[in-house]
Amino acid sequence: MSEATRTVTVASASGLHARPASLFVQAVTTSGHQVTIAKGDKSANAGSILGLLGLGVENGDEVTLTVGGDNADAVADDLVTFLQTDHDAA
């Protein structure tokens, strides 16, 4: 099993709250991979909406993703692209 780690700055205007958080959890769940997201010294299962909201990720915050599983690099890259997109833009 491979593992990929990426650090990314969150672009959504409201950070990972409400709609963007829900969409991110959906993307993680759909990937079928084990994904951990960390902000500072706190980390959470990225497939858990409560865990994700508990991190309090705001616009401009830097987070680190760790993806485990086959094709982890491609999944990590896709999740980075998601986080670099403002999902609050109309």
ROTI-936230 format. One record per atom (N, C-alpha, C): x, z, y; atom name. Coordinates in Angstrom, 2 decimals. Atoms other than C-alpha are relative to their C-alpha. Layout:
<nodes>
NODE c1 c3 c2 site
NODE X Z Y CA
...
</nodes>
This chain:
<nodes>
NODE c1 c3 c2 site
NODE 0.85 0.00 -1.18 N
NODE 0.00 0.00 0.00 CA
NODE 0.89 0.00 1.24 C
NODE -0.79 0.07 -1.22 N
NODE 1.35 -0.92 3.39 CA
NODE -0.66 0.81 1.11 C
NODE 0.51 -0.75 -1.15 N
NODE 0.97 0.90 6.70 CA
NODE 0.51 -0.66 1.27 C
NODE -0.37 0.59 -1.29 N
NODE 0.99 -0.42 10.26 CA
NODE -0.38 0.98 1.10 C
NODE 0.25 -0.88 -1.14 N
NODE 1.23 1.55 13.50 CA
NODE 0.09 -0.81 1.28 C
NODE 0.03 0.69 -1.30 N
NODE 0.34 0.25 16.96 CA
NODE -0.37 1.00 1.09 C
NODE 0.36 -0.80 -1.17 N
NODE 0.23 1.90 20.38 CA
NODE -0.61 -0.95 1.02 C
NODE 0.76 0.90 -0.88 N
NODE -2.27 0.45 22.86 CA
NODE -0.65 0.81 1.12 C
NODE 0.71 -0.60 -1.12 N
NODE -3.82 1.20 26.24 CA
NODE -1.45 -0.46 -0.04 C
NODE 1.43 0.28 0.10 N
NODE -7.62 1.42 26.18 CA
NODE -0.51 -0.65 1.29 C
NODE 0.43 0.78 -1.17 N
NODE -9.26 -1.15 28.50 CA
NODE -1.44 0.26 0.41 C
NODE 1.41 -0.18 -0.36 N
NODE -12.98 -0.25 28.37 CA
NODE -0.14 0.97 1.17 C
NODE 0.16 -0.77 -1.23 N
NODE -14.11 1.10 31.73 CA
NODE -0.40 1.45 -0.25 C
NODE 0.41 -1.38 0.30 N
NODE -15.73 4.17 30.15 CA
NODE 0.81 0.59 -1.15 C
NODE -0.80 -0.48 1.12 N
NODE -13.01 4.60 27.52 CA
NODE -0.72 -0.21 -1.31 C
NODE 0.67 0.12 1.30 N
NODE -14.14 5.13 23.95 CA
NODE -1.15 0.99 -0.06 C
NODE 1.21 -0.81 -0.04 N
NODE -17.53 6.63 24.69 CA
NODE -1.19 -0.91 -0.26 C
NODE 1.26 0.69 0.23 N
NODE -21.03 5.59 23.63 CA
NODE 0.18 -1.36 -0.67 C
NODE 0.01 1.34 0.60 N
NODE -21.21 1.83 23.06 CA
NODE 1.38 -0.45 -0.50 C
NODE -1.30 0.44 0.51 N
NODE -17.47 1.01 22.87 CA
NODE 0.46 0.80 -1.23 C
NODE -0.40 -0.82 1.14 N
NODE -16.89 3.93 20.48 CA
NODE -0.76 -0.44 -1.25 C
NODE 0.82 0.43 1.12 N
NODE -19.75 2.82 18.26 CA
NODE 0.49 -1.35 -0.54 C
NODE -0.50 1.32 0.42 N
NODE -18.46 -0.77 18.19 CA
NODE 1.36 0.12 -0.70 C
NODE -1.33 -0.18 0.60 N
NODE -14.92 0.43 17.39 CA
NODE -0.13 0.59 -1.41 C
NODE 0.21 -0.60 1.32 N
NODE -16.11 2.63 14.51 CA
NODE -0.54 -1.06 -0.96 C
NODE 0.54 1.10 0.82 N
NODE -18.09 -0.38 13.22 CA
NODE 1.12 -0.93 -0.46 C
NODE -1.12 0.90 0.34 N
NODE -14.95 -2.55 13.34 CA
NODE 0.91 0.64 -1.04 C
NODE -0.84 -0.73 0.96 N
NODE -12.93 0.11 11.50 CA
NODE -0.67 0.03 -1.37 C
NODE 0.74 -0.09 1.26 N
NODE -15.61 0.58 8.84 CA
NODE -0.05 -1.35 -0.70 C
NODE 0.07 1.35 0.56 N
NODE -16.00 -3.17 8.34 CA
NODE 1.34 -0.44 -0.60 C
NODE -1.33 0.38 0.49 N
NODE -12.23 -3.53 7.85 CA
NODE 0.26 0.52 -1.41 C
NODE -0.23 -0.59 1.31 N
NODE -12.39 -1.31 4.77 CA
NODE 1.32 0.73 -0.14 C
NODE -1.31 -0.66 0.00 N
NODE -9.07 0.26 5.74 CA
NODE -0.11 1.44 0.49 C
NODE -0.11 -1.36 -0.50 N
NODE -8.08 3.87 6.35 CA
NODE 0.72 -0.09 1.35 C
NODE -0.57 0.11 -1.34 N
NODE -7.46 4.10 10.11 CA
NODE -0.04 1.36 0.68 C
NODE -0.09 -1.23 -0.77 N
NODE -6.27 7.09 12.11 CA
NODE 0.29 -0.39 1.45 C
NODE -0.25 0.23 -1.42 N
NODE -6.37 7.15 15.92 CA
NODE 0.50 1.31 0.59 C
NODE -0.58 -1.20 -0.60 N
NODE -4.26 9.59 17.93 CA
NODE 0.14 -0.17 1.50 C
NODE -0.21 -0.07 -1.45 N
NODE -4.20 10.59 21.59 CA
NODE 0.77 1.29 0.25 C
NODE -0.84 -1.18 -0.18 N
NODE -1.37 12.92 22.49 CA
NODE 0.25 0.65 -1.35 C
NODE -0.26 -0.71 1.26 N
NODE -1.12 15.58 19.80 CA
NODE -1.25 0.14 -0.86 C
NODE 1.25 -0.06 0.78 N
NODE -4.72 15.13 18.56 CA
NODE -0.21 -1.34 -0.70 C
NODE 0.31 1.23 0.73 N
NODE -5.74 12.64 15.90 CA
NODE -1.32 0.16 -0.73 C
NODE 1.30 0.00 0.68 N
NODE -8.94 11.66 14.12 CA
NODE -0.11 -1.22 -0.88 C
NODE 0.38 1.14 0.82 N
NODE -10.34 9.38 11.47 CA
NODE -0.73 -0.97 0.93 C
NODE 0.60 0.97 -0.92 N
NODE -11.14 6.23 13.48 CA
NODE -1.34 -0.53 -0.50 C
NODE 1.28 0.41 0.53 N
NODE -14.11 5.58 11.20 CA
NODE -1.09 1.03 0.22 C
NODE 0.95 -1.07 -0.27 N
NODE -15.82 8.76 12.39 CA
NODE -0.35 0.03 1.49 C
NODE 0.40 0.01 -1.40 N
NODE -17.84 8.54 15.61 CA
NODE 0.24 1.36 0.64 C
NODE -0.21 -1.34 -0.55 N
NODE -17.66 12.32 16.08 CA
NODE 1.48 0.28 0.22 C
NODE -1.44 -0.18 -0.15 N
NODE -13.91 12.37 15.50 CA
NODE 0.53 -0.77 1.18 C
NODE -0.44 0.87 -1.09 N
NODE -13.41 9.51 17.92 CA
NODE -0.41 0.56 1.36 C
NODE 0.49 -0.57 -1.26 N
NODE -15.58 11.04 20.65 CA
NODE 0.72 1.30 0.33 C
NODE -0.70 -1.27 -0.19 N
NODE -13.78 14.36 20.14 CA
NODE 1.37 -0.15 0.64 C
NODE -1.31 0.23 -0.63 N
NODE -10.52 12.79 21.31 CA
NODE -0.11 -0.16 1.51 C
NODE 0.18 0.16 -1.45 N
NODE -11.99 12.13 24.76 CA
NODE 0.84 -1.12 0.59 C
NODE -0.81 1.12 -0.46 N
NODE -10.31 8.74 25.17 CA
NODE -0.64 -0.66 1.21 C
NODE 0.46 0.58 -1.26 N
NODE -10.66 7.45 28.73 CA
NODE 0.68 -1.35 0.26 C
NODE -0.61 1.26 -0.42 N
NODE -9.91 4.11 30.38 CA
NODE 1.44 0.26 0.42 C
NODE -1.41 -0.12 -0.35 N
NODE -6.14 3.66 30.66 CA
NODE 0.79 0.95 -0.88 C
NODE -0.71 -0.89 0.92 N
NODE -5.33 6.24 27.97 CA
NODE 0.74 -0.82 -1.04 C
NODE -0.77 0.63 1.06 N
NODE -2.68 5.31 25.44 CA
NODE -0.33 0.70 -1.32 C
NODE 0.30 -0.54 1.32 N
NODE -3.65 5.76 21.79 CA
NODE 0.89 -0.70 -1.03 C
NODE -0.77 0.56 1.10 N
NODE -1.80 5.18 18.54 CA
NODE -0.89 -0.14 -1.21 C
NODE 0.77 0.30 1.21 N
NODE -3.48 3.54 15.57 CA
NODE 0.95 -0.06 -1.18 C
NODE -0.73 0.13 1.26 N
NODE -2.21 3.93 12.02 CA
NODE -0.99 -0.53 -1.02 C
NODE 0.88 0.68 0.94 N
NODE -3.74 1.56 9.49 CA
NODE 0.69 -0.04 -1.36 C
NODE -0.55 0.04 1.35 N
NODE -3.22 1.91 5.74 CA
NODE -0.80 -0.94 -0.86 C
NODE 0.68 0.90 0.92 N
NODE -4.02 -0.66 3.09 CA
NODE 0.62 -1.38 0.00 C
NODE -0.47 1.38 0.05 N
NODE -3.41 -4.26 2.13 CA
NODE -0.34 -0.69 1.31 C
NODE 0.23 0.76 -1.23 N
NODE -3.07 -6.56 5.15 CA
NODE -0.14 0.92 1.23 C
NODE 0.11 -0.99 -1.07 N
NODE -2.64 -3.49 7.41 CA
NODE 0.44 -0.56 1.36 C
NODE -0.48 0.56 -1.27 N
NODE -0.70 -5.47 10.05 CA
NODE -1.08 -0.81 0.70 C
NODE 1.05 0.85 -0.59 N
NODE -3.53 -7.98 10.59 CA
NODE -1.16 0.85 0.51 C
NODE 1.10 -0.88 -0.42 N
NODE -6.17 -5.23 10.74 CA
NODE 0.42 0.76 1.26 C
NODE -0.50 -0.72 -1.18 N
NODE -4.03 -3.23 13.21 CA
NODE -0.02 -0.90 1.23 C
NODE 0.00 0.95 -1.13 N
NODE -3.62 -6.32 15.41 CA
NODE -1.41 -0.26 0.50 C
NODE 1.40 0.23 -0.39 N
NODE -7.39 -6.95 15.38 CA
NODE -0.54 1.20 0.78 C
NODE 0.48 -1.21 -0.68 N
NODE -8.10 -3.33 16.38 CA
NODE 0.65 0.17 1.37 C
NODE -0.68 -0.03 -1.30 N
NODE -5.51 -3.52 19.17 CA
NODE -0.71 -0.95 0.96 C
NODE 0.72 0.97 -0.83 N
NODE -7.26 -6.64 20.51 CA
NODE -1.33 0.59 0.45 C
NODE 1.28 -0.64 -0.35 N
NODE -10.56 -4.73 20.40 CA
NODE 0.22 1.01 1.13 C
NODE -0.23 -1.05 -1.00 N
NODE -9.11 -1.82 22.40 CA
NODE 0.50 -0.55 1.33 C
NODE -0.49 0.61 -1.23 N
NODE -7.51 -4.16 24.96 CA
NODE -1.08 -0.79 0.72 C
NODE 1.13 0.70 -0.58 N
NODE -10.94 -5.64 25.73 CA
NODE -0.94 1.00 0.64 C
NODE 0.94 -0.88 -0.67 N
NODE -13.34 -4.06 28.24 CA
NODE -1.40 -0.26 -0.55 C
NODE 1.31 0.18 0.63 N
NODE -16.51 -3.63 26.18 CA
NODE -1.13 0.53 0.88 C
NODE 1.00 -0.45 -0.95 N
NODE -18.30 -2.17 29.21 CA
NODE -0.34 -1.10 1.01 C
NODE 0.25 1.09 -0.95 N
NODE -18.10 -5.43 31.17 CA
NODE -1.30 -0.71 -0.36 C
NODE 1.30 0.66 0.24 N
NODE -21.45 -7.13 31.58 CA
NODE 0.19 -1.49 -0.19 C
</nodes>
